[in-house]
Amino acid sequence: MTHKLLTFLFLFSLVPISAEEGFVPLFDGKTLKGWHSAKKAGGAPHGVFTVSAKDQAIHVYANEKAGTKQEIDCLYTEEEFSHFVLRMQYRWGDKRFAPRIDWDRDAGLLFHICGDPKKVWPDSLEMQIGESPGDKTEGRRFHSGDLWVIGKTLRAQVSREGRFYDDKAPLVWVGMDKAYDSCLVKGGSEKPHGEWNDMEIRVEGAKKATFILNGEVVLEMQNFQRKDGDTYKPLSSGRIGLQAEYAELQYRNIRIKKLNPAKLRPAIRR
């Protein structure tokens, strides 16, 4: 292999992933420009969300003392998105806060936020982030990849058998006039505590969303709708949000790639 080719390959390896794959950063690793806190309405500070210069990450509850009583919060984007792929990483810290000191850790990635973004929690769809043991199926369990439909005006379809996702089960509605409704995944895809997890959602307007955790597809959903009077209409876009929910964690490498709807295949309906 020639010296020039080796040099080219080395330089290519240094190109940010956003540049080589067509993604653009939603978080620049230095500031919270483009983001607002539900509790602080933008600007600085952003509630319990700060930036770690060392880790180039959004640090949740970084400056709070473990065990103290804290508030939940949501950090949301200025911009709305419809058809996109979003990729990011997260990892858990050690601190937990009242009133959930003895709960399993819990947070989430919200998309298609369509209600008041200053409300916690706003009407939206959520890919859960959680640290419950993989074999825990009852009680206060939070597994990364769980689907939550938040808000009485929203609904979506997912293949669910009982409480759990099953891609061979028929489609059912999740939501339907409930403040919170869910379809749970059988956990086990999250990395050990303190390690970075890779998280991805692929969203096709109101048609379909795919949840991917550490390279594994854990859930697919489709047909997102919002109630308008007595009828439901497609929910095709909204802001993106990151939750803070009584547990220390970090988010980093948040990047997004907008998709061309004309080039997407129709969602498969059962």
Solvent accessible surface area in square Angstrom, and as a share of the most:
residue,aa,sasa,rsa
1,M,157,0.70
2,T,91,0.53
3,H,148,0.66
4,K,171,0.72
5,L,78,0.39
6,L,93,0.46
7,T,56,0.33
8,F,123,0.51
9,L,81,0.40
10,F,125,0.52
11,L,101,0.50
12,F,104,0.43
13,S,81,0.52
14,L,112,0.56
15,V,55,0.31
16,P,88,0.55
17,I,68,0.35
18,S,21,0.14
19,A,67,0.52
20,E,84,0.38
21,E,64,0.29
22,G,48,0.46
23,F,9,0.04
24,V,86,0.50
25,P,83,0.52
26,L,30,0.15
27,F,10,0.04
28,D,76,0.39
29,G,8,0.08
30,K,151,0.64
31,T,67,0.39
32,L,16,0.08
33,K,171,0.72
34,G,29,0.28
35,W,4,0.01
36,H,46,0.21
37,S,0,0.00
38,A,10,0.08
39,K,91,0.38
40,K,104,0.44
41,A,59,0.46
42,G,11,0.11
43,G,49,0.48
44,A,98,0.76
45,P,89,0.56
46,H,19,0.09
47,G,24,0.23
48,V,22,0.12
49,F,2,0.01
50,T,44,0.25
51,V,45,0.26
52,S,20,0.13
53,A,90,0.69
54,K,188,0.80
55,D,35,0.18
56,Q,106,0.47
57,A,0,0.00
58,I,0,0.00
59,H,34,0.15
60,V,0,0.00
61,Y,1,0.00
62,A,31,0.24
63,N,121,0.62
64,E,52,0.23
65,K,156,0.66
66,A,55,0.43
67,G,34,0.32
68,T,49,0.28
69,K,167,0.71
70,Q,32,0.14
71,E,108,0.48
72,I,37,0.19
73,D,2,0.01
74,C,0,0.00
75,L,0,0.00
76,Y,12,0.04
77,T,3,0.02
78,E,96,0.43
79,E,83,0.37
80,E,93,0.42
81,F,8,0.03
82,S,34,0.22
83,H,39,0.18
84,F,1,0.00
85,V,8,0.05
86,L,0,0.00
87,R,65,0.24
88,M,2,0.01
89,Q,29,0.13
90,Y,0,0.00
91,R,63,0.23
92,W,8,0.03
93,G,18,0.17
94,D,107,0.56
95,K,44,0.19
96,R,74,0.27
97,F,0,0.00
98,A,22,0.17
99,P,86,0.54
100,R,51,0.18
101,I,88,0.45
102,D,121,0.63
103,W,54,0.19
104,D,33,0.17
105,R,29,0.11
106,D,8,0.04
107,A,0,0.00
108,G,0,0.00
109,L,0,0.00
110,L,0,0.00
111,F,0,0.00
112,H,0,0.00
113,I,3,0.01
114,C,28,0.17
115,G,18,0.17
116,D,83,0.43
117,P,22,0.14
118,K,112,0.48
119,K,111,0.47
120,V,40,0.23
121,W,22,0.08
122,P,0,0.00
123,D,19,0.10
124,S,0,0.00
125,L,1,0.00
126,E,9,0.04
127,M,0,0.00
128,Q,5,0.02
129,I,0,0.00
130,G,2,0.02
131,E,36,0.16
132,S,11,0.07
133,P,76,0.48
134,G,34,0.33
135,D,125,0.65
136,K,64,0.27
137,T,53,0.31
138,E,115,0.52
139,G,65,0.63
140,R,136,0.50
141,R,12,0.04
142,F,25,0.10
143,H,5,0.02
144,S,8,0.05
145,G,0,0.00
146,D,1,0.00
147,L,0,0.00
148,W,66,0.23
149,V,0,0.00
150,I,5,0.03
151,G,8,0.08
152,K,125,0.53
153,T,46,0.27
154,L,0,0.00
155,R,39,0.14
156,A,0,0.00
157,Q,29,0.13
158,V,0,0.00
159,S,3,0.02
160,R,53,0.20
161,E,110,0.49
162,G,62,0.60
163,R,108,0.40
164,F,31,0.13
165,Y,42,0.16
166,D,54,0.28
167,D,75,0.39
168,K,178,0.75
169,A,6,0.05
170,P,89,0.56
171,L,34,0.17
172,V,50,0.28
173,W,74,0.26
174,V,0,0.00
175,G,0,0.00
176,M,77,0.35
177,D,81,0.42
178,K,104,0.44
179,A,46,0.35
180,Y,112,0.43
181,D,20,0.10
182,S,21,0.13
183,C,0,0.00
184,L,8,0.04
185,V,7,0.04
186,K,151,0.64
187,G,22,0.22
188,G,63,0.61
189,S,28,0.18
190,E,43,0.19
191,K,80,0.34
192,P,89,0.56
193,H,81,0.36
194,G,33,0.32
195,E,83,0.37
196,W,36,0.13
197,N,2,0.01
198,D,63,0.33
199,M,3,0.01
200,E,32,0.14
201,I,0,0.00
202,R,85,0.31
203,V,0,0.00
204,E,15,0.07
205,G,1,0.01
206,A,15,0.12
207,K,103,0.44
208,K,54,0.23
209,A,0,0.00
210,T,12,0.07
211,F,0,0.00
212,I,32,0.16
213,L,1,0.01
214,N,42,0.22
215,G,72,0.69
216,E,93,0.42
217,V,82,0.47
218,V,18,0.11
219,L,0,0.00
220,E,65,0.29
221,M,2,0.01
222,Q,16,0.07
223,N,26,0.13
224,F,1,0.00
225,Q,29,0.13
226,R,93,0.34
227,K,70,0.30
228,D,77,0.40
229,G,61,0.59
230,D,139,0.72
231,T,80,0.46
232,Y,49,0.19
233,K,107,0.45
234,P,104,0.66
235,L,11,0.05
236,S,50,0.32
237,S,43,0.28
238,G,2,0.02
239,R,65,0.24
240,I,1,0.00
241,G,0,0.00
242,L,1,0.00
243,Q,4,0.02
244,A,0,0.00
245,E,16,0.07
246,Y,30,0.11
247,A,3,0.02
248,E,20,0.09
249,L,1,0.00
250,Q,12,0.05
251,Y,0,0.00
252,R,60,0.22
253,N,73,0.37
254,I,2,0.01
255,R,30,0.11
256,I,2,0.01
257,K,76,0.32
258,K,128,0.54
259,L,31,0.15
260,N,75,0.38
261,P,75,0.47
262,A,94,0.73
263,K,167,0.71
264,L,38,0.19
265,R,210,0.77
266,P,106,0.66
267,A,16,0.12
268,I,140,0.71
269,R,144,0.52
270,R,161,0.59
